[in-house]
């Protein structure tokens, strides 16, 4: 029997499946570097069935925030070389069951990336595409013309390489404003396989995607309802999250949730935004299993929360987060109603008031200065106990966990 050398790489004695499992847990840049160090590892990264090529993995460790154009350019140059290595000459025995690609549409790199991905899809090397087109600007720093330009770049990319749309199952887009015809052409007519959609800082009003299962919409900038959901019969997970501005107006939830009959998990975080509405489709509320209401601002009309709370008997998990809480009688009454009418409620989080920048700039006094001391947010544990006693009272069967934030 051959004795093992003291210097033998025991890790490399493992079979390919185990080594591929290890490589699948690290970024592609590190995986390629490892493959150069040993003939045993040399071919392995090209056998990965799930591949992530992320521009951010090629940014310098000490990259400034926001990321400068020079760093984006260098990152995309490196990403392009890696993509060429994996997609231009794929291993004859390898099929990429899922490709996650995160890139910046800067300079002319899309003219190289697009054909590589398109050809890989056409010959069957790539079966499933998860695409994120990144943008590093904060929503408040984006001008309309910049968002329109981003839309033109995205639309030009997809128009030039339609095979990408046919394979696309997940899409993430940032800081973008599509004209209506662009939106219908790009999303509604072409992305028939799209299942997960993440939108950050968008201008868009209608979503119509028959296979869409998950939608997360973060930061919309239109002053009215964020969108209307038509033609989304498969939508199971919906997350709407937005910080309000002084231009935002109230809107009807029924107009947003007009055609979502399969939704099981719903997360709403409108912060200081004020949705309205007295009626929701029974087909919608009867399917809910998990309901998360976050960032509820108690100084606004709470009728819209009651509408959803009435659906509580149908849900298995109900999580409620209150912002701007203080032990005023109307707030305590509201919370008692929530607890009494929501048998499946698991958690209530009570937060102090977080003033918006507009309020601070206008010189408005802090909320704590506008309230008498006895109505201030409870800070001490002894005060927490008093609030809990007032809320729960003689409800001995209450199993709601009440947490105090801030």
SEKOLMAR-847488 format. One record per residue (C-alpha): residue number from 1; z, y, x. Coordinates in steps of 0.1 Angstrom, whole numbers, plus 5000, padded with zeros to 4 digits. Layout:
<sites>
{site NUM; {Z; Y; X}}
...
</sites>
This chain:
<sites>
{site 1; {5000; 5000; 5000}}
{site 2; {4990; 5034; 5014}}
{site 3; {5021; 5056; 5020}}
{site 4; {5019; 5091; 5006}}
{site 5; {5015; 5118; 5031}}
{site 6; {5043; 5143; 5032}}
{site 7; {5018; 5171; 5028}}
{site 8; {4998; 5155; 5000}}
{site 9; {4993; 5177; 4969}}
{site 10; {5010; 5155; 4943}}
{site 11; {4999; 5179; 4915}}
{site 12; {4963; 5171; 4924}}
{site 13; {4969; 5133; 4919}}
{site 14; {4972; 5139; 4881}}
{site 15; {4943; 5131; 4859}}
{site 16; {4918; 5157; 4848}}
{site 17; {4932; 5160; 4812}}
{site 18; {4966; 5170; 4825}}
{site 19; {4952; 5194; 4851}}
{site 20; {4929; 5210; 4824}}
{site 21; {4960; 5214; 4802}}
{site 22; {4976; 5233; 4831}}
{site 23; {4946; 5255; 4837}}
{site 24; {4943; 5263; 4800}}
{site 25; {4977; 5281; 4802}}
{site 26; {4967; 5306; 4828}}
{site 27; {4942; 5334; 4828}}
{site 28; {4906; 5326; 4839}}
{site 29; {4909; 5348; 4870}}
{site 30; {4938; 5327; 4884}}
{site 31; {4921; 5295; 4874}}
{site 32; {4890; 5303; 4894}}
{site 33; {4910; 5313; 4924}}
{site 34; {4929; 5280; 4923}}
{site 35; {4896; 5261; 4921}}
{site 36; {4885; 5276; 4954}}
{site 37; {4916; 5262; 4972}}
{site 38; {4909; 5225; 4967}}
{site 39; {4879; 5202; 4962}}
{site 40; {4900; 5183; 4937}}
{site 41; {4902; 5214; 4915}}
{site 42; {4868; 5229; 4923}}
{site 43; {4850; 5216; 4891}}
{site 44; {4879; 5218; 4867}}
{site 45; {4877; 5253; 4852}}
{site 46; {4841; 5246; 4841}}
{site 47; {4854; 5216; 4820}}
{site 48; {4877; 5237; 4799}}
{site 49; {4870; 5233; 4762}}
{site 50; {4888; 5265; 4753}}
{site 51; {4880; 5295; 4775}}
{site 52; {4894; 5330; 4775}}
{site 53; {4876; 5358; 4794}}
{site 54; {4896; 5390; 4790}}
{site 55; {4886; 5423; 4807}}
{site 56; {4923; 5432; 4809}}
{site 57; {4929; 5403; 4833}}
{site 58; {4907; 5420; 4858}}
{site 59; {4925; 5454; 4857}}
{site 60; {4947; 5463; 4886}}
{site 61; {4984; 5455; 4882}}
{site 62; {4994; 5491; 4886}}
{site 63; {4967; 5504; 4863}}
{site 64; {4975; 5538; 4847}}
{site 65; {4980; 5544; 4810}}
{site 66; {4956; 5553; 4795}}
{site 67; {4932; 5532; 4815}}
{site 68; {4906; 5552; 4834}}
{site 69; {4869; 5547; 4831}}
{site 70; {4867; 5536; 4868}}
{site 71; {4891; 5508; 4862}}
{site 72; {4872; 5497; 4831}}
{site 73; {4840; 5496; 4850}}
{site 74; {4854; 5475; 4878}}
{site 75; {4871; 5451; 4853}}
{site 76; {4838; 5447; 4834}}
{site 77; {4819; 5441; 4867}}
{site 78; {4843; 5412; 4875}}
{site 79; {4842; 5399; 4839}}
{site 80; {4804; 5398; 4840}}
{site 81; {4804; 5377; 4872}}
{site 82; {4829; 5352; 4857}}
{site 83; {4809; 5351; 4824}}
{site 84; {4777; 5344; 4843}}
{site 85; {4794; 5317; 4863}}
{site 86; {4806; 5299; 4832}}
{site 87; {4778; 5305; 4807}}
{site 88; {4746; 5308; 4828}}
{site 89; {4749; 5273; 4845}}
{site 90; {4773; 5254; 4823}}
{site 91; {4784; 5219; 4833}}
{site 92; {4761; 5193; 4816}}
{site 93; {4792; 5175; 4803}}
{site 94; {4810; 5206; 4791}}
{site 95; {4810; 5222; 4756}}
{site 96; {4831; 5253; 4750}}
{site 97; {4847; 5246; 4716}}
{site 98; {4861; 5281; 4715}}
{site 99; {4853; 5311; 4736}}
{site 100; {4876; 5341; 4734}}
{site 101; {4859; 5372; 4749}}
{site 102; {4876; 5406; 4752}}
{site 103; {4854; 5433; 4767}}
{site 104; {4847; 5470; 4769}}
{site 105; {4812; 5483; 4759}}
{site 106; {4808; 5505; 4789}}
{site 107; {4778; 5513; 4810}}
{site 108; {4752; 5485; 4808}}
{site 109; {4774; 5454; 4811}}
{site 110; {4766; 5444; 4775}}
{site 111; {4730; 5440; 4785}}
{site 112; {4741; 5411; 4807}}
{site 113; {4770; 5397; 4786}}
{site 114; {4749; 5397; 4754}}
{site 115; {4721; 5374; 4766}}
{site 116; {4746; 5351; 4783}}
{site 117; {4767; 5346; 4752}}
{site 118; {4736; 5344; 4729}}
{site 119; {4719; 5318; 4750}}
{site 120; {4751; 5297; 4753}}
{site 121; {4754; 5298; 4715}}
{site 122; {4717; 5289; 4710}}
{site 123; {4718; 5258; 4732}}
{site 124; {4751; 5246; 4717}}
{site 125; {4774; 5253; 4748}}
{site 126; {4796; 5277; 4727}}
{site 127; {4806; 5265; 4693}}
{site 128; {4832; 5291; 4682}}
{site 129; {4834; 5327; 4693}}
{site 130; {4865; 5350; 4691}}
{site 131; {4854; 5385; 4701}}
{site 132; {4874; 5417; 4707}}
{site 133; {4856; 5449; 4716}}
{site 134; {4883; 5470; 4732}}
{site 135; {4891; 5507; 4732}}
{site 136; {4921; 5522; 4749}}
{site 137; {4924; 5555; 4731}}
{site 138; {4953; 5561; 4708}}
{site 139; {4942; 5568; 4672}}
{site 140; {4954; 5604; 4673}}
{site 141; {4932; 5610; 4704}}
{site 142; {4900; 5598; 4687}}
{site 143; {4875; 5623; 4674}}
{site 144; {4850; 5614; 4647}}
{site 145; {4820; 5616; 4671}}
{site 146; {4837; 5592; 4695}}
{site 147; {4843; 5567; 4667}}
{site 148; {4807; 5571; 4655}}
{site 149; {4795; 5564; 4690}}
{site 150; {4817; 5533; 4693}}
{site 151; {4802; 5521; 4660}}
{site 152; {4767; 5527; 4673}}
{site 153; {4775; 5507; 4705}}
{site 154; {4789; 5478; 4685}}
{site 155; {4761; 5478; 4660}}
{site 156; {4735; 5480; 4688}}
{site 157; {4752; 5450; 4706}}
{site 158; {4752; 5428; 4674}}
{site 159; {4717; 5439; 4664}}
{site 160; {4703; 5429; 4698}}
{site 161; {4720; 5395; 4698}}
{site 162; {4723; 5382; 4662}}
{site 163; {4733; 5347; 4674}}
{site 164; {4766; 5362; 4683}}
{site 165; {4772; 5371; 4646}}
{site 166; {4763; 5336; 4634}}
{site 167; {4790; 5320; 4657}}
{site 168; {4817; 5346; 4652}}
{site 169; {4849; 5334; 4635}}
{site 170; {4873; 5360; 4648}}
{site 171; {4866; 5397; 4654}}
{site 172; {4888; 5426; 4666}}
{site 173; {4876; 5462; 4666}}
{site 174; {4893; 5494; 4676}}
{site 175; {4887; 5531; 4669}}
{site 176; {4855; 5528; 4650}}
{site 177; {4837; 5545; 4621}}
{site 178; {4808; 5527; 4605}}
{site 179; {4783; 5543; 4582}}
{site 180; {4781; 5522; 4550}}
{site 181; {4748; 5506; 4557}}
{site 182; {4759; 5496; 4592}}
{site 183; {4790; 5480; 4577}}
{site 184; {4772; 5459; 4552}}
{site 185; {4746; 5448; 4578}}
{site 186; {4771; 5439; 4604}}
{site 187; {4800; 5423; 4585}}
{site 188; {4790; 5414; 4550}}
{site 189; {4754; 5402; 4555}}
{site 190; {4757; 5385; 4589}}
{site 191; {4792; 5373; 4597}}
{site 192; {4793; 5345; 4572}}
{site 193; {4816; 5324; 4594}}
{site 194; {4842; 5351; 4600}}
{site 195; {4877; 5339; 4593}}
{site 196; {4901; 5363; 4610}}
{site 197; {4895; 5401; 4612}}
{site 198; {4917; 5426; 4630}}
{site 199; {4909; 5463; 4625}}
{site 200; {4927; 5492; 4643}}
{site 201; {4920; 5528; 4634}}
{site 202; {4889; 5522; 4612}}
{site 203; {4870; 5542; 4586}}
{site 204; {4859; 5516; 4560}}
{site 205; {4864; 5512; 4523}}
{site 206; {4851; 5478; 4512}}
{site 207; {4856; 5443; 4526}}
{site 208; {4834; 5414; 4513}}
{site 209; {4837; 5383; 4535}}
{site 210; {4836; 5349; 4517}}
{site 211; {4852; 5329; 4545}}
{site 212; {4878; 5355; 4557}}
{site 213; {4912; 5339; 4558}}
{site 214; {4932; 5365; 4577}}
{site 215; {4930; 5403; 4577}}
{site 216; {4952; 5427; 4597}}
{site 217; {4944; 5463; 4592}}
{site 218; {4964; 5487; 4615}}
{site 219; {4962; 5525; 4612}}
{site 220; {4936; 5537; 4588}}
{site 221; {4926; 5573; 4589}}
{site 222; {4911; 5580; 4555}}
{site 223; {4934; 5600; 4533}}
{site 224; {4931; 5576; 4503}}
{site 225; {4934; 5539; 4498}}
{site 226; {4926; 5520; 4530}}
{site 227; {4901; 5496; 4515}}
{site 228; {4892; 5475; 4485}}
{site 229; {4891; 5438; 4488}}
{site 230; {4861; 5423; 4470}}
{site 231; {4845; 5390; 4477}}
{site 232; {4874; 5375; 4498}}
{site 233; {4882; 5343; 4479}}
{site 234; {4896; 5326; 4510}}
{site 235; {4919; 5353; 4521}}
{site 236; {4954; 5337; 4527}}
{site 237; {4971; 5361; 4551}}
{site 238; {4970; 5399; 4546}}
{site 239; {4988; 5425; 4568}}
{site 240; {4984; 5462; 4561}}
{site 241; {5002; 5485; 4585}}
{site 242; {4998; 5523; 4587}}
{site 243; {5019; 5554; 4597}}
{site 244; {5012; 5582; 4572}}
{site 245; {5001; 5617; 4581}}
{site 246; {5003; 5648; 4561}}
{site 247; {4968; 5642; 4548}}
{site 248; {4975; 5608; 4533}}
{site 249; {4979; 5606; 4495}}
{site 250; {4993; 5580; 4472}}
{site 251; {4971; 5551; 4461}}
{site 252; {4972; 5521; 4438}}
{site 253; {4979; 5487; 4452}}
{site 254; {4959; 5472; 4424}}
{site 255; {4928; 5490; 4438}}
{site 256; {4934; 5474; 4472}}
{site 257; {4943; 5439; 4460}}
{site 258; {4917; 5438; 4433}}
{site 259; {4901; 5404; 4443}}
{site 260; {4926; 5385; 4464}}
{site 261; {4934; 5354; 4444}}
{site 262; {4943; 5331; 4473}}
{site 263; {4967; 5352; 4493}}
{site 264; {4998; 5334; 4503}}
{site 265; {5013; 5356; 4530}}
{site 266; {5015; 5394; 4524}}
{site 267; {5029; 5420; 4548}}
{site 268; {5029; 5457; 4537}}
{site 269; {5042; 5484; 4561}}
{site 270; {5032; 5518; 4548}}
{site 271; {5061; 5536; 4564}}
{site 272; {5060; 5570; 4548}}
{site 273; {5029; 5563; 4527}}
{site 274; {5033; 5561; 4490}}
{site 275; {5014; 5534; 4472}}
{site 276; {5014; 5534; 4434}}
{site 277; {5006; 5511; 4406}}
{site 278; {5021; 5493; 4376}}
{site 279; {4999; 5463; 4373}}
{site 280; {4988; 5436; 4398}}
{site 281; {4966; 5406; 4390}}
{site 282; {4986; 5376; 4379}}
{site 283; {4962; 5354; 4399}}
{site 284; {4973; 5374; 4430}}
{site 285; {5010; 5374; 4427}}
{site 286; {5014; 5339; 4415}}
{site 287; {5000; 5325; 4448}}
{site 288; {5023; 5344; 4471}}
{site 289; {5046; 5323; 4493}}
{site 290; {5058; 5348; 4519}}
{site 291; {5063; 5385; 4512}}
{site 292; {5072; 5411; 4538}}
{site 293; {5079; 5447; 4527}}
{site 294; {5086; 5468; 4559}}
{site 295; {5091; 5504; 4565}}
{site 296; {5100; 5513; 4529}}
{site 297; {5110; 5549; 4528}}
{site 298; {5138; 5553; 4503}}
{site 299; {5133; 5591; 4496}}
{site 300; {5099; 5583; 4480}}
{site 301; {5091; 5567; 4446}}
{site 302; {5101; 5530; 4449}}
{site 303; {5083; 5518; 4417}}
{site 304; {5056; 5501; 4437}}
{site 305; {5082; 5479; 4454}}
{site 306; {5096; 5469; 4420}}
{site 307; {5062; 5457; 4410}}
{site 308; {5061; 5433; 4439}}
{site 309; {5097; 5423; 4436}}
{site 310; {5090; 5411; 4401}}
{site 311; {5068; 5385; 4417}}
{site 312; {5097; 5372; 4438}}
{site 313; {5103; 5340; 4418}}
{site 314; {5069; 5328; 4431}}
{site 315; {5076; 5333; 4468}}
{site 316; {5095; 5311; 4492}}
{site 317; {5104; 5338; 4517}}
{site 318; {5110; 5375; 4510}}
{site 319; {5118; 5399; 4538}}
{site 320; {5126; 5436; 4530}}
{site 321; {5130; 5464; 4555}}
{site 322; {5144; 5498; 4544}}
{site 323; {5139; 5530; 4564}}
{site 324; {5159; 5562; 4558}}
{site 325; {5189; 5543; 4543}}
{site 326; {5222; 5560; 4534}}
{site 327; {5248; 5549; 4509}}
{site 328; {5237; 5571; 4480}}
{site 329; {5242; 5557; 4446}}
{site 330; {5205; 5555; 4437}}
{site 331; {5198; 5536; 4469}}
{site 332; {5227; 5512; 4464}}
{site 333; {5215; 5506; 4428}}
{site 334; {5180; 5499; 4440}}
{site 335; {5192; 5473; 4465}}
{site 336; {5214; 5456; 4440}}
{site 337; {5184; 5453; 4417}}
{site 338; {5164; 5438; 4445}}
{site 339; {5190; 5412; 4453}}
{site 340; {5196; 5403; 4417}}
{site 341; {5159; 5399; 4408}}
{site 342; {5148; 5381; 4440}}
{site 343; {5163; 5347; 4442}}
{site 344; {5143; 5338; 4473}}
{site 345; {5151; 5369; 4492}}
{site 346; {5163; 5360; 4527}}
{site 347; {5167; 5392; 4547}}
{site 348; {5172; 5430; 4541}}
{site 349; {5170; 5453; 4571}}
{site 350; {5185; 5488; 4567}}
{site 351; {5173; 5514; 4591}}
{site 352; {5182; 5550; 4598}}
{site 353; {5157; 5578; 4593}}
{site 354; {5131; 5582; 4620}}
{site 355; {5116; 5617; 4617}}
{site 356; {5079; 5621; 4621}}
{site 357; {5063; 5644; 4647}}
{site 358; {5050; 5668; 4621}}
{site 359; {5085; 5673; 4607}}
{site 360; {5099; 5680; 4642}}
{site 361; {5072; 5704; 4650}}
{site 362; {5077; 5723; 4617}}
{site 363; {5113; 5729; 4627}}
{site 364; {5128; 5709; 4598}}
{site 365; {5164; 5700; 4604}}
{site 366; {5173; 5664; 4611}}
{site 367; {5180; 5644; 4580}}
{site 368; {5216; 5638; 4592}}
{site 369; {5221; 5676; 4590}}
{site 370; {5209; 5677; 4554}}
{site 371; {5233; 5651; 4542}}
{site 372; {5270; 5652; 4538}}
{site 373; {5290; 5631; 4564}}
{site 374; {5299; 5605; 4537}}
{site 375; {5262; 5599; 4530}}
{site 376; {5252; 5594; 4566}}
{site 377; {5238; 5561; 4578}}
{site 378; {5267; 5537; 4585}}
{site 379; {5271; 5532; 4622}}
{site 380; {5304; 5514; 4627}}
{site 381; {5310; 5477; 4618}}
{site 382; {5338; 5487; 4595}}
{site 383; {5313; 5508; 4575}}
{site 384; {5288; 5479; 4575}}
{site 385; {5315; 5458; 4558}}
{site 386; {5321; 5483; 4531}}
{site 387; {5284; 5486; 4523}}
{site 388; {5281; 5448; 4521}}
{site 389; {5310; 5446; 4498}}
{site 390; {5295; 5473; 4475}}
{site 391; {5261; 5456; 4475}}
{site 392; {5271; 5420; 4470}}
{site 393; {5303; 5425; 4450}}
{site 394; {5311; 5394; 4430}}
{site 395; {5278; 5377; 4436}}
{site 396; {5294; 5347; 4453}}
{site 397; {5261; 5328; 4454}}
{site 398; {5243; 5355; 4473}}
{site 399; {5227; 5342; 4505}}
{site 400; {5209; 5373; 4516}}
{site 401; {5213; 5384; 4552}}
{site 402; {5217; 5421; 4555}}
{site 403; {5211; 5437; 4589}}
{site 404; {5217; 5473; 4601}}
{site 405; {5191; 5486; 4625}}
{site 406; {5190; 5517; 4647}}
</sites>
